[in-house]
Amino acid sequence: MELAAERAKRWWQTRPPVRTIQRAAAFVDDVGLALLFPARGVELPSLYNAASERLADNLWTVEWGPEAERVWQWKDELPLGGRAWYGKFLGGRASLLSPALLADLYPRSGRPDDFTKAPLGEDARRIAEVVLLSGPTSTAALREELGLDGKKGQARFSRALAELGRHLVVTNFGVEDHGPGWPAAVLELTARAFAVPSSGRPGERRLAAARTFLQTTLSCRDADVARAFAWTRRDARAQLEDLVARDEATSEDGLYRPARRRRR
């Protein structure tokens, strides 16, 4: 079976489209990691593709309609029940992580104030501090609190959110109406919304995260893992080579694939 066909099956593109939030949660739990919407050149599953009837030659375009609206709504609702983490993480893109993978990737103690150990800029740190003290807070209220109005303020706020996502500090946590227009997303600290980190030593958790990445992508290079998880290539290569040493993966010319188990 060619890689494209293997991935289509693994990424739920050969199943009936996801139509409910329960199925969306099951999808994220199964694949472990997914983009919210597909991105050309990024070989990762997306919830949008799993939720829509896509043709094989049209997997990189997004058409706004019922499927996109459902996916856009689910990104705020899935974290509320602890069913999936949402933020800008995988390569800095809008992403969903299963609770299990999130717990393996989470790099700090799991205390609500552990973001003080993360290398955050001033705006990102202030956002985290407000959420720590106030509880789940809408992005509209956060922008007002920080005085980030206008185009320049919005740009600074967006950069801060991307930074907070990349360090897994916050997650979307429902929405809040603020007059006409789209409701504002609510943010909560990841450490309060989910049970993090997972048990085990840091090295064991990183190995488990690399295993999930490989078993979902079905073929990758160390740079792919490094880019997705914000690891160094040296770190990513070490985890992938450990999987090879355990007979869980094969490697050829720097390309890693899950090992095919022999039938008994």
WOVENMO-V610185 format. One record per run of one state. SS is the DSSP state (H for helix, E for strand, L for the rest). FROM is the first residue (numbers start at 1). LEN is the number of residues. If there is no record, write none. Layout:
((SS & FROM & LEN) (SS & FROM & LEN))
This chain:
((L & 1 & 2) (H & 3 & 8) (L & 11 & 10) (H & 21 & 11) (L & 32 & 1) (E & 33 & 3) (L & 36 & 10) (E & 46 & 1) (H & 47 & 5) (L & 52 & 4) (H & 56 & 3) (L & 59 & 7) (H & 66 & 16) (L & 82 & 3) (E & 85 & 4) (L & 89 & 1) (H & 90 & 3) (L & 93 & 1) (E & 94 & 4) (L & 98 & 1) (H & 99 & 7) (L & 106 & 8) (H & 114 & 4) (L & 118 & 4) (H & 122 & 13) (L & 135 & 2) (E & 137 & 2) (H & 139 & 8) (L & 147 & 3) (H & 150 & 17) (L & 167 & 3) (E & 170 & 7) (L & 177 & 7) (E & 184 & 6) (H & 190 & 4) (L & 194 & 8) (H & 202 & 16) (L & 218 & 2) (E & 220 & 1) (L & 221 & 1) (H & 222 & 8) (L & 230 & 3) (H & 233 & 13) (L & 246 & 3) (E & 249 & 4) (L & 253 & 2) (E & 255 & 4) (L & 259 & 6))
